[in-house]
Amino acid sequence: MALMPYQYVVLRCVPRVDREEFVNVGVALHCEDADYLGCRWQICEDRIRTLAPWLDLDVLADVLTYLAGVCSGDPAAGQVAAETPSRRFGFLKAPRSTVVQPSPVHGGLTSDPAGELDRLLTALVL
C-alpha cells in the first residue's frame, strides 16, 4: 500500500492558560490524499483531577464532542462542519485561549489514516 502524508494535532486540556500546564485528551488527524479527517478523544479523569480538581469534566466532554463533530461534518457543529475537510482541520489546528487547545501541527506517513489515529491516541493520550 502507498504511504500518504498526514498532519495531526494533539488536543490538550489547559485548565489555566496562564500556567501553560496541560493534559493530552485527544488527537485530530487529517490525510488529504485519503480525504480523511478524524478525531478521537478520551478524558483521563485522574490526570485532569490532579491538575485541576475544580474542572467541570462534563463541559470538557462537551467541547471535545463538538470538535469531533466538526471533524465528522456533523451539522450540529455549525457552519464550520459544512466546510471541506482541509478547512475543518484548519479550524481545529488554530491556536485558541480556551480550556481545549491544539498542539503544534505534526506530520507523518501512513497507509491507514484511521489506524494511525488510533495508534496516536494510544501513544499520546491513553
N, CA, C and O atoms as a Tinker XYZ file with bonds, in Angstrom:
   504  protein
     1  N      0.832000   -1.190000    0.000000    73     2
     2  CA     0.000000    0.000000    0.000000    64     1     3
     3  C      0.873000    1.248000    0.000000    63     2     4     5
     4  O      1.941000    1.286000    0.611000    81     3
     5  N      0.396000    2.250000   -0.690000    73     3     6
     6  CA     1.133000    3.501000   -0.783000    64     5     7
     7  C      1.023000    4.289000    0.521000    63     6     8     9
     8  O     -0.026000    4.315000    1.165000    81     7
     9  N      2.115000    4.920000    0.887000    73     7    10
    10  CA     2.109000    5.787000    2.063000    64     9    11
    11  C      1.615000    7.170000    1.659000    63    10    12    13
    12  O      1.981000    7.696000    0.607000    81    11
    13  N      0.787000    7.740000    2.503000    73    11    14
    14  CA     0.226000    9.065000    2.270000    64    13    15
    15  C      0.641000    9.985000    3.410000    63    14    16    17
    16  O      0.706000    9.554000    4.561000    81    15
    17  N      0.925000   11.254000    3.101000    73    15    18
    18  CA     1.247000   12.194000    4.173000    64    17    19
    19  C     -0.002000   12.566000    4.971000    63    18    20    21
    20  O     -1.109000   12.625000    4.437000    81    19
    21  N      0.203000   12.811000    6.238000    73    19    22
    22  CA    -0.891000   13.275000    7.090000    64    21    23
    23  C     -0.352000   14.308000    8.065000    63    22    24    25
    24  O      0.854000   14.419000    8.283000    81    23
    25  N     -1.284000   15.063000    8.648000    73    23    26
    26  CA    -0.972000   16.016000    9.702000    64    25    27
    27  C     -1.892000   15.718000   10.875000    63    26    28    29
    28  O     -3.013000   15.239000   10.704000    81    27
    29  N     -1.391000   16.013000   12.069000    73    27    30
    30  CA    -2.249000   15.846000   13.242000    64    29    31
    31  C     -1.910000   16.884000   14.290000    63    30    32    33
    32  O     -0.811000   17.438000   14.324000    81    31
    33  N     -2.892000   17.131000   15.146000    73    31    34
    34  CA    -2.687000   17.940000   16.346000    64    33    35
    35  C     -3.176000   17.132000   17.536000    63    34    36    37
    36  O     -4.132000   16.362000   17.441000    81    35
    37  N     -2.505000   17.325000   18.645000    73    35    38
    38  CA    -2.951000   16.744000   19.908000    64    37    39
    39  C     -3.861000   17.772000   20.562000    63    38    40    41
    40  O     -3.508000   18.947000   20.662000    81    39
    41  N     -5.018000   17.336000   21.002000    73    39    42
    42  CA    -5.936000   18.222000   21.716000    64    41    43
    43  C     -5.579000   18.172000   23.192000    63    42    44    45
    44  O     -5.504000   17.105000   23.800000    81    43
    45  N     -5.363000   19.341000   23.744000    73    43    46
    46  CA    -4.881000   19.452000   25.118000    64    45    47
    47  C     -5.898000   20.157000   25.999000    63    46    48    49
    48  O     -6.489000   21.161000   25.602000    81    47
    49  N     -6.094000   19.633000   27.179000    73    47    50
    50  CA    -6.890000   20.320000   28.188000    64    49    51
    51  C     -5.938000   21.235000   28.945000    63    50    52    53
    52  O     -4.981000   20.777000   29.571000    81    51
    53  N     -6.213000   22.530000   28.880000    73    51    54
    54  CA    -5.368000   23.545000   29.524000    64    53    55
    55  C     -6.263000   24.305000   30.510000    63    54    56    57
    56  O     -6.841000   25.333000   30.157000    81    55
    57  N     -6.377000   23.801000   31.744000    73    55    58
    58  CA    -7.313000   24.413000   32.696000    64    57    59
    59  C     -6.985000   25.860000   33.050000    63    58    60    61
    60  O     -7.888000   26.676000   33.235000    81    59
    61  N     -5.709000   26.174000   33.143000    73    59    62
    62  CA    -5.289000   27.552000   33.440000    64    61    63
    63  C     -4.273000   27.961000   32.394000    63    62    64    65
    64  O     -3.113000   27.554000   32.438000    81    63
    65  N     -4.726000   28.768000   31.456000    73    63    66
    66  CA    -3.883000   29.182000   30.336000    64    65    67
    67  C     -2.622000   29.881000   30.841000    63    66    68    69
    68  O     -1.554000   29.728000   30.248000    81    67
    69  N     -2.732000   30.639000   31.920000    73    67    70
    70  CA    -1.593000   31.387000   32.440000    64    69    71
    71  C     -0.471000   30.476000   32.934000    63    70    72    73
    72  O      0.687000   30.892000   32.952000    81    71
    73  N     -0.786000   29.251000   33.334000    73    71    74
    74  CA     0.249000   28.327000   33.827000    64    73    75
    75  C      0.833000   27.446000   32.735000    63    74    76    77
    76  O      1.887000   26.841000   32.926000    81    75
    77  N      0.160000   27.366000   31.591000    73    75    78
    78  CA     0.618000   26.586000   30.442000    64    77    79
    79  C      0.812000   25.107000   30.769000    63    78    80    81
    80  O      1.631000   24.432000   30.145000    81    79
    81  N      0.059000   24.606000   31.744000    73    79    82
    82  CA     0.074000   23.182000   32.065000    64    81    83
    83  C     -1.082000   22.533000   31.316000    63    82    84    85
    84  O     -2.147000   23.130000   31.160000    81    83
    85  N     -0.860000   21.298000   30.851000    73    83    86
    86  CA    -1.916000   20.655000   30.077000    64    85    87
    87  C     -1.873000   19.148000   30.239000    63    86    88    89
    88  O     -0.882000   18.567000   30.683000    81    87
    89  N     -2.996000   18.535000   29.858000    73    87    90
    90  CA    -3.134000   17.085000   29.783000    64    89    91
    91  C     -3.656000   16.778000   28.387000    63    90    92    93
    92  O     -4.637000   17.377000   27.946000    81    91
    93  N     -3.016000   15.859000   27.696000    73    91    94
    94  CA    -3.487000   15.451000   26.379000    64    93    95
    95  C     -4.811000   14.700000   26.525000    63    94    96    97
    96  O     -4.939000   13.786000   27.340000    81    95
    97  N     -5.802000   15.111000   25.707000    73    95    98
    98  CA    -7.124000   14.483000   25.794000    64    97    99
    99  C     -7.637000   13.960000   24.455000    63    98   100   101
   100  O     -8.665000   13.284000   24.420000    81    99
   101  N     -6.955000   14.253000   23.362000    73    99   102
   102  CA    -7.436000   13.778000   22.075000    64   101   103
   103  C     -6.450000   14.042000   20.961000    63   102   104   105
   104  O     -5.404000   14.659000   21.163000    81   103
   105  N     -6.804000   13.560000   19.774000    73   103   106
   106  CA    -5.988000   13.749000   18.574000    64   105   107
   107  C     -6.933000   13.974000   17.400000    63   106   108   109
   108  O     -7.955000   13.299000   17.276000    81   107
   109  N     -6.585000   14.926000   16.544000    73   107   110
   110  CA    -7.286000   15.131000   15.274000    64   109   111
   111  C     -6.264000   14.914000   14.163000    63   110   112   113
   112  O     -5.171000   15.480000   14.193000    81   111
   113  N     -6.632000   14.085000   13.179000    73   111   114
   114  CA    -5.714000   13.724000   12.109000    64   113   115
   115  C     -6.363000   14.003000   10.761000    63   114   116   117
   116  O     -7.521000   13.655000   10.527000    81   115
   117  N     -5.596000   14.635000    9.879000    73   115   118
   118  CA    -6.068000   14.945000    8.523000    64   117   119
   119  C     -5.109000   14.340000    7.505000    63   118   120   121
   120  O     -3.902000   14.575000    7.551000    81   119
   121  N     -5.673000   13.553000    6.581000    73   119   122
   122  CA    -4.918000   12.981000    5.468000    64   121   123
   123  C     -5.643000   13.385000    4.186000    63   122   124   125
   124  O     -6.639000   12.773000    3.800000    81   123
   125  N     -5.135000   14.409000    3.545000    73   123   126
   126  CA    -5.807000   14.957000    2.364000    64   125   127
   127  C     -5.901000   13.932000    1.242000    63   126   128   129
   128  O     -6.935000   13.838000    0.581000    81   127
   129  N     -4.834000   13.158000    1.014000    73   127   130
   130  CA    -4.840000   12.175000   -0.072000    64   129   131
   131  C     -5.941000   11.126000    0.096000    63   130   132   133
   132  O     -6.455000   10.605000   -0.894000    81   131
   133  N     -6.301000   10.816000    1.325000    73   131   134
   134  CA    -7.352000    9.835000    1.599000    64   133   135
   135  C     -8.696000   10.507000    1.866000    63   134   136   137
   136  O     -9.679000    9.831000    2.168000    81   135
   137  N     -8.742000   11.834000    1.757000    73   135   138
   138  CA    -9.948000   12.604000    2.075000    64   137   139
   139  C    -10.463000   12.209000    3.469000    63   138   140   141
   140  O    -11.651000   11.952000    3.665000    81   139
   141  N     -9.527000   12.170000    4.424000    73   139   142
   142  CA    -9.834000   11.699000    5.774000    64   141   143
   143  C     -9.582000   12.801000    6.792000    63   142   144   145
   144  O     -8.541000   13.458000    6.777000    81   143
   145  N    -10.544000   12.989000    7.665000    73   143   146
   146  CA   -10.383000   13.846000    8.835000    64   145   147
   147  C    -11.070000   13.133000    9.989000    63   146   148   149
   148  O    -12.273000   12.875000    9.943000    81   147
   149  N    -10.306000   12.821000   11.014000    73   147   150
   150  CA   -10.868000   12.111000   12.149000    64   149   151
   151  C    -10.388000   12.672000   13.465000    63   150   152   153
   152  O     -9.337000   13.309000   13.543000    81   151
   153  N    -11.167000   12.430000   14.490000    73   151   154
   154  CA   -10.841000   12.897000   15.834000    64   153   155
   155  C    -11.233000   11.812000   16.825000    63   154   156   157
   156  O    -12.325000   11.249000   16.747000    81   155
   157  N    -10.349000   11.530000   17.740000    73   155   158
   158  CA   -10.636000   10.599000   18.822000    64   157   159
   159  C    -10.204000   11.284000   20.128000    63   158   160   161
   160  O     -9.199000   11.994000   20.169000    81   159
   161  N    -10.963000   11.062000   21.159000    73   159   162
   162  CA   -10.603000   11.662000   22.440000    64   161   163
   163  C    -11.020000   10.747000   23.580000    63   162   164   165
   164  O    -11.899000    9.896000   23.446000    81   163
   165  N    -10.354000   10.958000   24.705000    73   163   166
   166  CA   -10.705000   10.275000   25.943000    64   165   167
   167  C    -10.191000   11.098000   27.105000    63   166   168   169
   168  O     -9.039000   11.531000   27.121000    81   167
   169  N    -11.041000   11.303000   28.052000    73   167   170
   170  CA   -10.672000   12.065000   29.248000    64   169   171
   171  C    -10.191000   11.101000   30.319000    63   170   172   173
   172  O    -10.921000   10.199000   30.727000    81   171
   173  N     -8.966000   11.297000   30.768000    73   171   174
   174  CA    -8.434000   10.535000   31.896000    64   173   175
   175  C     -8.720000   11.368000   33.156000    63   174   176   177
   176  O     -8.000000   12.312000   33.479000    81   175
   177  N     -9.773000   10.991000   33.835000    73   175   178
   178  CA   -10.236000   11.789000   34.966000    64   177   179
   179  C     -9.153000   11.981000   36.028000    63   178   180   181
   180  O     -9.021000   13.077000   36.573000    81   179
   181  N     -8.381000   10.947000   36.331000    73   179   182
   182  CA    -7.339000   11.067000   37.359000    64   181   183
   183  C     -6.306000   12.124000   36.992000    63   182   184   185
   184  O     -5.903000   12.919000   37.841000    81   183
   185  N     -5.878000   12.137000   35.739000    73   183   186
   186  CA    -4.880000   13.133000   35.312000    64   185   187
   187  C     -5.441000   14.546000   35.402000    63   186   188   189
   188  O     -4.776000   15.460000   35.891000    81   187
   189  N     -6.675000   14.716000   34.925000    73   187   190
   190  CA    -7.297000   16.046000   34.962000    64   189   191
   191  C     -7.489000   16.494000   36.407000    63   190   192   193
   192  O     -7.188000   17.638000   36.749000    81   191
   193  N     -7.980000   15.610000   37.240000    73   191   194
   194  CA    -8.234000   15.967000   38.647000    64   193   195
   195  C     -6.936000   16.326000   39.375000    63   194   196   197
   196  O     -6.953000   17.169000   40.272000    81   195
   197  N     -5.825000   15.710000   39.009000    73   195   198
   198  CA    -4.543000   16.056000   39.620000    64   197   199
   199  C     -4.159000   17.494000   39.284000    63   198   200   201
   200  O     -3.641000   18.224000   40.129000    81   199
   201  N     -4.414000   17.881000   38.065000    73   199   202
   202  CA    -4.035000   19.223000   37.604000    64   201   203
   203  C     -5.080000   20.277000   37.971000    63   202   204   205
   204  O     -4.736000   21.402000   38.335000    81   203
   205  N     -6.353000   19.905000   37.874000    73   203   206
   206  CA    -7.432000   20.880000   38.079000    64   205   207
   207  C     -8.641000   20.193000   38.699000    63   206   208   209
   208  O     -9.585000   19.848000   37.989000    81   207
   209  N     -8.626000   19.990000   40.012000    73   207   210
   210  CA    -9.729000   19.267000   40.656000    64   209   211
   211  C    -11.084000   19.963000   40.510000    63   210   212   213
   212  O    -12.124000   19.323000   40.666000    81   211
   213  N    -11.084000   21.238000   40.219000    73   211   214
   214  CA   -12.303000   22.025000   40.104000    64   213   215
   215  C    -12.911000   21.999000   38.692000    63   214   216   217
   216  O    -14.024000   22.487000   38.497000    81   215
   217  N    -12.203000   21.444000   37.719000    73   215   218
   218  CA   -12.656000   21.494000   36.329000    64   217   219
   219  C    -13.911000   20.651000   36.122000    63   218   220   221
   220  O    -13.989000   19.516000   36.590000    81   219
   221  N    -14.884000   21.209000   35.423000    73   219   222
   222  CA   -16.129000   20.513000   35.097000    64   221   223
   223  C    -15.873000   19.573000   33.919000    63   222   224   225
   224  O    -15.748000   20.028000   32.782000    81   223
   225  N    -15.796000   18.283000   34.176000    73   223   226
   226  CA   -15.474000   17.299000   33.142000    64   225   227
   227  C    -16.597000   17.158000   32.110000    63   226   228   229
   228  O    -16.342000   16.775000   30.969000    81   227
   229  N    -17.829000   17.464000   32.500000    73   227   230
   230  CA   -18.925000   17.421000   31.536000    64   229   231
   231  C    -18.766000   18.513000   30.481000    63   230   232   233
   232  O    -19.038000   18.287000   29.302000    81   231
   233  N    -18.335000   19.673000   30.899000    73   231   234
   234  CA   -18.089000   20.762000   29.948000    64   233   235
   235  C    -16.926000   20.395000   29.024000    63   234   236   237
   236  O    -16.989000   20.635000   27.819000    81   235
   237  N    -15.876000   19.820000   29.583000    73   235   238
   238  CA   -14.743000   19.372000   28.774000    64   237   239
   239  C    -15.204000   18.348000   27.735000    63   238   240   241
   240  O    -14.820000   18.431000   26.568000    81   239
   241  N    -16.015000   17.399000   28.151000    73   239   242
   242  CA   -16.532000   16.392000   27.220000    64   241   243
   243  C    -17.394000   17.037000   26.145000    63   242   244   245
   244  O    -17.365000   16.607000   24.991000    81   243
   245  N    -18.159000   18.061000   26.505000    73   243   246
   246  CA   -18.984000   18.765000   25.516000    64   245   247
   247  C    -18.116000   19.446000   24.458000    63   246   248   249
   248  O    -18.432000   19.403000   23.269000    81   247
   249  N    -17.032000   20.068000   24.889000    73   247   250
   250  CA   -16.124000   20.732000   23.947000    64   249   251
   251  C    -15.496000   19.700000   23.012000    63   250   252   253
   252  O    -15.423000   19.918000   21.802000    81   251
   253  N    -15.046000   18.587000   23.565000    73   251   254
   254  CA   -14.424000   17.548000   22.741000    64   253   255
   255  C    -15.432000   16.904000   21.794000    63   254   256   257
   256  O    -15.083000   16.556000   20.666000    81   255
   257  N    -16.660000   16.743000   22.231000    73   255   258
   258  CA   -17.717000   16.223000   21.364000    64   257   259
   259  C    -17.977000   17.189000   20.213000    63   258   260   261
   260  O    -18.161000   16.762000   19.073000    81   259
   261  N    -17.994000   18.484000   20.504000    73   259   262
   262  CA   -18.157000   19.495000   19.471000    64   261   263
   263  C    -17.024000   19.406000   18.442000    63   262   264   265
   264  O    -17.280000   19.418000   17.238000    81   263
   265  N    -15.776000   19.318000   18.908000    73   263   266
   266  CA   -14.643000   19.241000   17.989000    64   265   267
   267  C    -14.694000   17.968000   17.148000    63   266   268   269
   268  O    -14.355000   17.998000   15.965000    81   267
   269  N    -15.109000   16.859000   17.738000    73   267   270
   270  CA   -15.284000   15.627000   16.966000    64   269   271
   271  C    -16.384000   15.796000   15.928000    63   270   272   273
   272  O    -16.293000   15.243000   14.833000    81   271
   273  N    -17.415000   16.553000   16.262000    73   271   274
   274  CA   -18.485000   16.847000   15.315000    64   273   275
   275  C    -18.010000   17.696000   14.149000    63   274   276   277
   276  O    -18.441000   17.504000   13.012000    81   275
   277  N    -17.120000   18.632000   14.438000    73   275   278
   278  CA   -16.509000   19.420000   13.355000    64   277   279
   279  C    -15.755000   18.480000   12.425000    63   278   280   281
   280  O    -15.881000   18.577000   11.205000    81   279
   281  N    -14.979000   17.579000   12.990000    73   279   282
   282  CA   -14.217000   16.620000   12.174000    64   281   283
   283  C    -15.124000   15.793000   11.288000    63   282   284   285
   284  O    -14.840000   15.614000   10.103000    81   283
   285  N    -16.199000   15.292000   11.838000    73   283   286
   286  CA   -17.074000   14.390000   11.092000    64   285   287
   287  C    -18.041000   15.114000   10.168000    63   286   288   289
   288  O    -18.737000   14.475000    9.379000    81   287
   289  N    -18.095000   16.441000   10.256000    73   287   290
   290  CA   -19.021000   17.197000    9.422000    64   289   291
   291  C    -20.442000   17.178000    9.945000    63   290   292   293
   292  O    -21.382000   17.377000    9.175000    81   291
   293  N    -20.623000   16.945000   11.230000    73   291   294
   294  CA   -21.945000   16.904000   11.841000    64   293   295
   295  C    -22.594000   18.289000   11.775000    63   294   296   297
   296  O    -22.022000   19.253000   12.284000    81   295
   297  N    -23.768000   18.411000   11.165000    73   295   298
   298  CA   -24.439000   19.712000   11.076000    64   297   299
   299  C    -24.671000   20.374000   12.433000    63   298   300   301
   300  O    -24.756000   21.599000   12.508000    81   299
   301  N    -24.773000   19.592000   13.496000    73   299   302
   302  CA   -24.958000   20.158000   14.831000    64   301   303
   303  C    -23.753000   20.986000   15.273000    63   302   304   305
   304  O    -23.861000   21.784000   16.204000    81   303
   305  N    -22.612000   20.806000   14.620000    73   303   306
   306  CA   -21.407000   21.562000   14.965000    64   305   307
   307  C    -21.388000   22.939000   14.313000    63   306   308   309
   308  O    -20.451000   23.708000   14.523000    81   307
   309  N    -22.399000   23.254000   13.536000    73   307   310
   310  CA   -22.497000   24.593000   12.973000    64   309   311
   311  C    -21.890000   24.722000   11.587000    63   310   312   313
   312  O    -21.581000   23.730000   10.927000    81   311
   313  N    -21.727000   25.963000   11.164000    73   311   314
   314  CA   -21.277000   26.296000    9.804000    64   313   315
   315  C    -19.931000   25.676000    9.459000    63   314   316   317
   316  O    -19.738000   25.216000    8.333000    81   315
   317  N    -19.012000   25.656000   10.388000    73   315   318
   318  CA   -17.671000   25.126000   10.100000    64   317   319
   319  C    -17.726000   23.659000    9.690000    63   318   320   321
   320  O    -16.878000   23.206000    8.922000    81   319
   321  N    -18.696000   22.919000   10.183000    73   319   322
   322  CA   -18.808000   21.495000    9.856000    64   321   323
   323  C    -19.178000   21.261000    8.394000    63   322   324   325
   324  O    -19.007000   20.156000    7.879000    81   323
   325  N    -19.685000   22.299000    7.722000    73   323   326
   326  CA   -20.058000   22.180000    6.309000    64   325   327
   327  C    -18.873000   22.430000    5.376000    63   326   328   329
   328  O    -18.987000   22.244000    4.165000    81   327
   329  N    -17.756000   22.846000    5.926000    73   327   330
   330  CA   -16.574000   23.147000    5.117000    64   329   331
   331  C    -15.889000   21.861000    4.661000    63   330   332   333
   332  O    -16.261000   20.767000    5.086000    81   331
   333  N    -14.899000   21.999000    3.802000    73   331   334
   334  CA   -14.112000   20.852000    3.348000    64   333   335
   335  C    -13.292000   20.300000    4.523000    63   334   336   337
   336  O    -13.063000   21.007000    5.504000    81   335
   337  N    -12.854000   19.048000    4.423000    73   335   338
   338  CA   -12.008000   18.514000    5.499000    64   337   339
   339  C    -10.765000   19.367000    5.761000    63   338   340   341
   340  O    -10.371000   19.537000    6.915000    81   339
   341  N    -10.146000   19.901000    4.715000    73   339   342
   342  CA    -8.950000   20.740000    4.909000    64   341   343
   343  C     -9.271000   21.994000    5.705000    63   342   344   345
   344  O     -8.506000   22.387000    6.586000    81   343
   345  N    -10.395000   22.621000    5.398000    73   343   346
   346  CA   -10.778000   23.836000    6.132000    64   345   347
   347  C    -11.186000   23.514000    7.566000    63   346   348   349
   348  O    -10.904000   24.283000    8.485000    81   347
   349  N    -11.849000   22.375000    7.754000    73   347   350
   350  CA   -12.222000   21.977000    9.120000    64   349   351
   351  C    -10.978000   21.695000    9.946000    63   350   352   353
   352  O    -10.918000   22.054000   11.122000    81   351
   353  N     -9.975000   21.050000    9.334000    73   351   354
   354  CA    -8.726000   20.816000   10.070000    64   353   355
   355  C     -8.057000   22.152000   10.386000    63   354   356   357
   356  O     -7.486000   22.324000   11.463000    81   355
   357  N     -8.126000   23.089000    9.455000    73   355   358
   358  CA    -7.586000   24.428000    9.729000    64   357   359
   359  C     -8.239000   25.064000   10.940000    63   358   360   361
   360  O     -7.566000   25.709000   11.744000    81   359
   361  N     -9.539000   24.888000   11.077000    73   359   362
   362  CA   -10.254000   25.396000   12.248000    64   361   363
   363  C     -9.754000   24.711000   13.519000    63   362   364   365
   364  O     -9.538000   25.365000   14.539000    81   363
   365  N     -9.573000   23.391000   13.451000    73   363   366
   366  CA    -9.156000   22.628000   14.633000    64   365   367
   367  C     -7.740000   22.963000   15.082000    63   366   368   369
   368  O     -7.447000   22.956000   16.278000    81   367
   369  N     -6.862000   23.255000   14.129000    73   367   370
   370  CA    -5.464000   23.487000   14.494000    64   369   371
   371  C     -5.167000   24.946000   14.842000    63   370   372   373
   372  O     -4.048000   25.273000   15.239000    81   371
   373  N     -6.150000   25.814000   14.699000    73   371   374
   374  CA    -5.943000   27.233000   15.009000    64   373   375
   375  C     -5.746000   27.428000   16.514000    63   374   376   377
   376  O     -6.506000   26.883000   17.314000    81   375
   377  N     -4.730000   28.203000   16.899000    73   375   378
   378  CA    -4.500000   28.458000   18.331000    64   377   379
   379  C     -5.703000   29.149000   18.962000    63   378   380   381
   380  O     -6.364000   29.968000   18.323000    81   379
   381  N     -5.978000   28.818000   20.203000    73   379   382
   382  CA    -7.056000   29.462000   20.937000    64   381   383
   383  C     -6.674000   29.555000   22.416000    63   382   384   385
   384  O     -5.790000   28.841000   22.890000    81   383
   385  N     -7.340000   30.427000   23.113000    73   383   386
   386  CA    -7.099000   30.591000   24.547000    64   385   387
   387  C     -8.291000   30.067000   25.322000    63   386   388   389
   388  O     -8.930000   30.804000   26.072000    81   387
   389  N     -8.582000   28.805000   25.139000    73   387   390
   390  CA    -9.690000   28.171000   25.843000    64   389   391
   391  C     -9.164000   26.957000   26.588000    63   390   392   393
   392  O     -7.964000   26.682000   26.572000    81   391
   393  N    -10.048000   26.243000   27.231000    73   391   394
   394  CA    -9.636000   25.085000   28.029000    64   393   395
   395  C     -9.132000   23.941000   27.150000    63   394   396   397
   396  O     -8.357000   23.111000   27.627000    81   395
   397  N     -9.548000   23.868000   25.874000    73   395   398
   398  CA    -9.023000   22.872000   24.945000    64   397   399
   399  C     -8.251000   23.588000   23.853000    63   398   400   401
   400  O     -8.792000   24.428000   23.134000    81   399
   401  N     -6.982000   23.241000   23.742000    73   399   402
   402  CA    -6.098000   23.881000   22.768000    64   401   403
   403  C     -5.385000   22.824000   21.935000    63   402   404   405
   404  O     -5.089000   21.735000   22.427000    81   403
   405  N     -5.108000   23.151000   20.658000    73   403   406
   406  CA    -4.344000   22.214000   19.834000    64   405   407
   407  C     -2.844000   22.374000   20.059000    63   406   408   409
   408  O     -2.362000   23.464000   20.366000    81   407
   409  N     -2.128000   21.290000   19.905000    73   407   410
   410  CA    -0.661000   21.346000   19.917000    64   409   411
   411  C     -0.198000   21.939000   18.600000    63   410   412   413
   412  O     -1.015000   22.202000   17.718000    81   411
   413  N      1.102000   22.153000   18.456000    73   411   414
   414  CA     1.616000   22.441000   17.111000    64   413   415
   415  C      1.279000   21.276000   16.185000    63   414   416   417
   416  O      1.046000   20.154000   16.635000    81   415
   417  N      1.259000   21.558000   14.899000    73   415   418
   418  CA     0.952000   20.525000   13.904000    64   417   419
   419  C      2.161000   19.615000   13.723000    63   418   420   421
   420  O      3.298000   20.074000   13.613000    81   419
   421  N      1.888000   18.322000   13.696000    73   419   422
   422  CA     2.905000   17.306000   13.440000    64   421   423
   423  C      2.484000   16.533000   12.200000    63   422   424   425
   424  O      1.329000   16.604000   11.781000    81   423
   425  N      3.414000   15.800000   11.617000    73   423   426
   426  CA     3.076000   15.058000   10.418000    64   425   427
   427  C      3.751000   13.707000   10.362000    63   426   428   429
   428  O      4.595000   13.367000   11.191000    81   427
   429  N      3.351000   12.950000    9.356000    73   427   430
   430  CA     3.922000   11.631000    9.150000    64   429   431
   431  C      3.398000   11.031000    7.864000    63   430   432   433
   432  O      2.782000   11.711000    7.044000    81   431
   433  N      3.656000    9.739000    7.703000    73   431   434
   434  CA     3.205000    8.984000    6.540000    64   433   435
   435  C      2.453000    7.754000    7.023000    63   434   436   437
   436  O      2.843000    7.127000    8.008000    81   435
   437  N      1.377000    7.412000    6.329000    73   435   438
   438  CA     0.598000    6.236000    6.702000    64   437   439
   439  C     -0.127000    5.678000    5.488000    63   438   440   441
   440  O     -0.392000    6.397000    4.524000    81   439
   441  N     -0.437000    4.419000    5.541000    73   439   442
   442  CA    -1.307000    3.806000    4.534000    64   441   443
   443  C     -2.719000    3.610000    5.099000    63   442   444   445
   444  O     -3.631000    3.203000    4.379000    81   443
   445  N     -2.891000    3.904000    6.392000    73   443   446
   446  CA    -4.163000    3.691000    7.082000    64   445   447
   447  C     -4.423000    4.848000    8.049000    63   446   448   449
   448  O     -4.062000    4.757000    9.222000    81   447
   449  N     -5.047000    5.940000    7.574000    73   447   450
   450  CA    -5.250000    7.101000    8.450000    64   449   451
   451  C     -6.041000    6.790000    9.718000    63   450   452   453
   452  O     -5.676000    7.267000   10.793000    81   451
   453  N     -7.105000    6.011000    9.626000    73   451   454
   454  CA    -7.900000    5.703000   10.816000    64   453   455
   455  C     -7.087000    4.877000   11.812000    63   454   456   457
   456  O     -7.163000    5.107000   13.019000    81   455
   457  N     -6.319000    3.928000   11.316000    73   455   458
   458  CA    -5.457000    3.137000   12.192000    64   457   459
   459  C     -4.366000    3.982000   12.831000    63   458   460   461
   460  O     -4.013000    3.781000   13.993000    81   459
   461  N     -3.840000    4.922000   12.072000    73   459   462
   462  CA    -2.813000    5.821000   12.605000    64   461   463
   463  C     -3.400000    6.711000   13.692000    63   462   464   465
   464  O     -2.745000    6.972000   14.701000    81   463
   465  N     -4.623000    7.177000   13.495000    73   463   466
   466  CA    -5.288000    7.978000   14.519000    64   465   467
   467  C     -5.438000    7.177000   15.804000    63   466   468   469
   468  O     -5.170000    7.694000   16.889000    81   467
   469  N     -5.858000    5.934000   15.697000    73   467   470
   470  CA    -5.973000    5.078000   16.888000    64   469   471
   471  C     -4.614000    4.885000   17.556000    63   470   472   473
   472  O     -4.514000    4.918000   18.782000    81   471
   473  N     -3.565000    4.683000   16.750000    73   471   474
   474  CA    -2.210000    4.500000   17.297000    64   473   475
   475  C     -1.760000    5.757000   18.037000    63   474   476   477
   476  O     -1.207000    5.671000   19.133000    81   475
   477  N     -1.995000    6.916000   17.441000    73   475   478
   478  CA    -1.598000    8.177000   18.076000    64   477   479
   479  C     -2.376000    8.418000   19.375000    63   478   480   481
   480  O     -1.807000    8.885000   20.362000    81   479
   481  N     -3.662000    8.105000   19.374000    73   479   482
   482  CA    -4.445000    8.271000   20.600000    64   481   483
   483  C     -3.860000    7.410000   21.720000    63   482   484   485
   484  O     -3.713000    7.872000   22.852000    81   483
   485  N     -3.534000    6.184000   21.407000    73   483   486
   486  CA    -2.945000    5.281000   22.408000    64   485   487
   487  C     -1.592000    5.792000   22.889000    63   486   488   489
   488  O     -1.312000    5.779000   24.087000    81   487
   489  N     -0.757000    6.239000   21.962000    73   487   490
   490  CA     0.598000    6.680000   22.318000    64   489   491
   491  C      0.624000    8.012000   23.047000    63   490   492   493
   492  O      1.476000    8.222000   23.910000    81   491
   493  N     -0.297000    8.924000   22.717000    73   491   494
   494  CA    -0.192000   10.290000   23.220000    64   493   495
   495  C     -1.218000   10.666000   24.287000    63   494   496   497
   496  O     -1.032000   11.645000   25.009000    81   495
   497  N     -2.296000    9.896000   24.389000    73   495   498
   498  CA    -3.374000   10.277000   25.306000    64   497   499
   499  C     -3.617000    9.226000   26.388000    63   498   500   501
   500  O     -3.746000    9.563000   27.565000    81   499
   501  N     -3.678000    7.975000   25.997000    73   499   502
   502  CA    -4.069000    6.923000   26.948000    64   501   503
   503  C     -2.931000    6.486000   27.840000    63   502   504
   504  O     -3.111000    5.611000   28.687000    81   503
